[in-house]
Amino acid sequence: MEHEFWHRRWANKEIGFHEGSVNEYLYKHWPELSSKTTDTVLVPLCGKAHDLWWLHDRGHPIIGVELSEIACKDFFEEGGEKAKVHPGEPFTTFKNGDLEIWCGDFFQLVPEDVARVRLVYDRAALIALPPETRPKYVEHLTAVTPDSTQILLITLDYEGSPTSPPFNVSNDEVHELYADDYLIEHIHTQTLANDHPFAKRKGLTGATESVFRLTKV
């Protein structure tokens, strides 16, 4: 999606993808990653997700990457915390201790930026991208992160050809995108209830969410 698309969505508060609480799969499955509580976590396309606070409360330094300045400001304001803002190129950084959100284009990250990262949390990055952009995203994520980095990936799959996010990503596509560089473990699948807010809004039946643990090899 073009930058203007996301800036418009945030300006118009069209953020149905934002969860107002910690993601259920995060607190259920995060302990399954082979990690230390001091490992730095990268959260691509993080928005203003409460998940960042949850991870930070468990001792993890955080680097979130988010295109929208509105989202970055809202994250700290709604969390009741202040951030020191450091303007720069290609990223303006919002920092509160070792919780950082880098405001800018994810594709501008370089390996030096995330050299201390050992873990990645992706709930809404891959599924936010259209099919033609997803290989580029995975390629760039793989290029910048250190060896042995682990990813907790959450996907959504449903029938149809959506024109806006969240997009459907099948389990087969996950293997196509990641198999060359990662050990893939499919650790959970759950069918969305018909009264789930997203399923109701889209009129979906049989939509599923899957959770993967990926290890870069």
Secondary structure by P-SEA (a helix, b strand, c coil): ccaaaaaaaaaaccccccccccccccccccccccccccbbbbbccccccaaaaaaaaaccbbbbbbccaaaaaaaaaaacbbbbbbbbcccbbbbcccbbbbccccccccccccccccbbbbccccccccccaaaaaaaaaaacccccbbbbbbbbbbccccccccccccaaaaaaaccccccccccbbbbbccccaaaaaacccbbbbbbbbbbcc
